[in-house]
Structures are given as structure tokens and as C-alpha cells.
Amino acid sequence: MKRSEERLVSYLEKEKIDAFYVHHPVHVRYICKYSGGDAYLLILPQKFYLVTDPRCLEHAQDECPEYECIDWRPYGSIESCLTFLVEKERIHSMAVEEEHISCGMYETLQKQCGCTIVPTRNVIEDFQEVKEEEEISCIRIAAEIAQRALEKLYASVRPGVTEKELEAKLTMYMAIEGADVKAGFNTVLSGRRTTFNYGVPTMKAVEIRRFGLDSDRMQISWILGRSGKNCGCRKGK
């Protein structure tokens, strides 16, 4: 049993709750390390379920052999599949991540499941605050990947190259260096756009201009260094 699973089982035992439904995709990956999509977890002290669709079933079974992987499609909905599992396991109380499921899903679970639905907040987030050695190692590796990718990218920063081209190259270099997850897009900005904390790369070309003591090349190098490391550290836990 992984440490993340142990923590969740301990929480259930402490709170005297029969099961925990994990809905948020980031939390699903944190708990079971499954790298695919469309996945949800139902954790019981002695039994783990991974609910997914038929496109992902084989992938889930390969990466999470300790989980019983269930295709939710024959049941018509996630809620109906959970209802089946609640009845099968005779679950009397089920915790849910109230900040990560819709009001509609919460109401449907209350009506269908026939068990007490226990809304929770920040349970898994609190687990994530304390990093395990494996997580610290992954963060260190991610930062090293980002640094190597940035060093390769600096050679491409020249007048005329666009932000989109640099962003594409940065993404490619990070993949080549070993990154396995892309967090949206990498922030690659130039000139005055370097002040945009959440700016999206455009077809704007890099220019050489003077801003006080800094050239445009220096500014883009700074934003690449700052944002590239952030993206790298979000590698995939």
C-alpha cells in the first residue's frame, strides 16, 4: 500500500467513514499514481476501486494492479456506478470532495446511493503539504529537467523568433529531457509582455531594444528562467 493510500485509509478509520470518493484528477494521480485520464477512485479500508471508461480500462489495470478497475459506461453515469459499488460493499457512509464535485452530482449521490454522504474539504490537500522522499526526489529531478531544457532554449533566443516558436521548443526540450506532463502551456514572453504573470505566448517576435540597462534578450531569458522552472516543478505528482 502506498503512503498516500495509507493516509487516506487512516483518515477513514479515524473519522469512522466507510469509503472515500476521490474525484479531482490531480488527487486521483496523487493517491494511485495513475497517469491516464477519466479516472475516479473509491477507497475503502480493505478494497480500492478505480472507475474509468473502456478507453482507459486496460491502461488503468496495467498501472494500478492493486485496484479493481470498473468501466462506468454500462451503468450510464459515474453516480450510478458508485451506487452499484455502495450497494455491493454495503457502504453506510461515503466521504466526497465537496469542492471538486458539482452540486448536481452531490444531490444525485444523496438521492441514489442510499448512504450518508459526508462532505469534506482539503483532506488530500493536507496530505500533500508534507512531502515524502519520493516526492522530493521527483521535484528535484523536475527542476533539473527544466534547467537543462532552458539552457538549450537560450541558444534560440534571437531577434525575429516568435514567442510561440520558443514555447514549442521549450516544450519539446523538456519532453526530450524526460518531463512526462505538460502543465497547460509554458509561459514564454518577451519585451514588455514579460510583466504578464499569466500571459499566453503569441506570434510576437523577439526584438532588441533598450529598457534602461536591460536588453529584450535579457528580459526574455529572465522570464524563461522563472516560468520554465515553475513548469518543471509541476512535472506530475
N, C-alpha and C positions, 0 to 999 in steps of 0.2 A: 504494500500500500504506500502510495506517495505521501510525502509530508503534507501537501495541500489537501489530500483526501482525508488524512488523519485529523487535521484541524477541523474539517467540516463535520466529520463523524463525532468528534469530541464536542463540538458545538451542539449537535443534535442530542447527544446524551445529557449534556449539561442542562439544556433547555427543555428536555423531555418532549421532543418533537420527533415524529416517526420518520419524516423524509424532508429533503430539501430540493426544491426545483430550481435549477440554475439556468437562467435564460440569456443573460448578457454574453455575447460571443467572446469577449475578452476573458470573462470569468470561466467560460467553458474551457478555453485553452489553458488557463492557469491551473484549473483543477485536474484535467485529464491529459493535457499536452496534445490534444488532437489538433492537427494543423488545417483541417478542411473546414468547410462552411456548412450552414444549415444544420446545426447540431445543438442539442439541448440535453441537460443532464437531470436525472432523478437519482439522488443519492440517499440510500438507506444505510444504516449501520453495517448490515451484512450483505448488501446487494447494491450494485451500481448499474444503472441503465443509461445508455446513450441513445437518444431519439433523433433520427435523421430521416432523409428521404432516400429512395432507391438509388439515386445517382451517386450518393456518398456512402452507401452501406458497406461496400467492400473496403473502401479506404478506412472507414471507422473501425471495422473489425481488424484490419491489419495493424493499425496504430494503437488500438485500445483493446487488446485481447482480454483484459480483465473485466471489461464491461459487456453486458448483454445489449447488443445493438438492435434497435427496433425501428422498422420502417413505419412512419406515422401515416403514410398515404392511405392504406386500406381503411383507416379509422375515420378519414375525412378531414381531420384537423388535429393540431397539436393537443388542444384541450380534450378532445375525445380519446386520443391515445393515452393521455395522462389519466383520464377517468378509468380506462381499462386497467392501467397499472395500479392505480389506487385500490381498485376492487380486487385485483389479483393478489396484491401484497397485504390486503386488509389494513390499509393505512388509515389512521384516525385523525392525524394532523400533518399538514404539509406546509413548510415554510416556502415563501416566494420572495423574489427580489422586487419589492413594490415600486422601486424607482425605475425598473427596467422592463416591466410588462405594462401593457396598455390597460386602461380602465375596463375596456371591453373584455379582455382576457381574464382580468381579475374577477369580474362579475360572472363570466361563463364558468370559471373554475368553481366559484362558490355555489352556483346552481347545479352543476353537473357532477362534481366529484364526490359529493356525499361525505366529505370530511371537513374538518376545521382548517381553513386557510389562514396561515399565520404570516402577516406582512412583516418583512424585515428590511433594515437599512444598513448598508456599509459592513455587512458581515464579512464578505470576501475581501472588500477593500481594506479592512483592518488586518486581515491575514497578510495582504500584500505589502503592508508597511514594514514588516520585518523580513528582510531578505535572507534566504538560505544561501549556503556556499555555492550551490549550483547556479543560482540566480546572479550572484555577484560575479561569478566567472563569466556568465553569458553577457552581462553588462560590460565587463572589461573587454571581452572579445569583440562585442559590437562597436565599442569606441575605437578599437584598433582597426577594425574593418573600415569605419568611416574615415579615419585618419589616412589610411593608405589610398582610399578612393579619392579623397580631396587632393592628396599630393599628385595623383595622376591628372586630376582635373585642372590644376593650376596651369599646366602647360598649354591648355586650350583657351585660356582667358586672354583674348586679344581683341583689338578693335574690329567690329563687324560681326562677330559671333553673337548669336541671339541668346536670350535667357532660356528659351525653350530648348535650344540645342545643348546648352550647358547642363540643363536639368536632365535631359535624356542621357547625356554622357555620364553624369554623376550616378544616375540610377543603374546604368549598365556597369560602371566600375564597381559599385557596391555589390551587385549580384556576382560579378566575377570574383570579387574578394571573399565571397561567402555569405552575404546577407540573404536571409530567406523570407523576409516580409518587407513589403514597401508600405510605409505609413502615409497613404494618400499620395502626395507629391512632395518632392524635395524643394525647399524654398531657395531658389536661385534668382537673385535680384541684382540690379546694377544701378549706378548713379543715385539720384535722389530717392529711387524706389527702395533703396536699402533700409529706409526708415519704416517700411511697411512690415510689421511683425508677421502678418499672415497673408502677405502678398502672393499672388499666383504668377508664375513665370509667363512672360508674353514673348512676342516676336520683336521686342525692343532689342536693338543691337547695342553692344558694349561700345562706349565711346571713351576717348582720352580727353578729359577736361580737368581743370584745376579747381579744387574746392579747398581753399586755404592751403594746407600743406599736403593734402591727400589727393592722389590721382584717382580716377574712376577705377582703374585696375586694382588699386589697393582697397577701395571700398568693396568691390565685389569679392575680393579674396576674404575680407573680414566677414561678410555675410555668409559666404560659403562655409567658412570655418565654423561659425557659430551654429548655423542651421544644420549643416551636414552632421555635426556631432550629435545634435539633438535627435535627428532622424535615426542615426546609427544606434543610439541607446534605446530606441524604441523597437529594436530588432524583432522582438517577437514573444516575450513572455506573457 
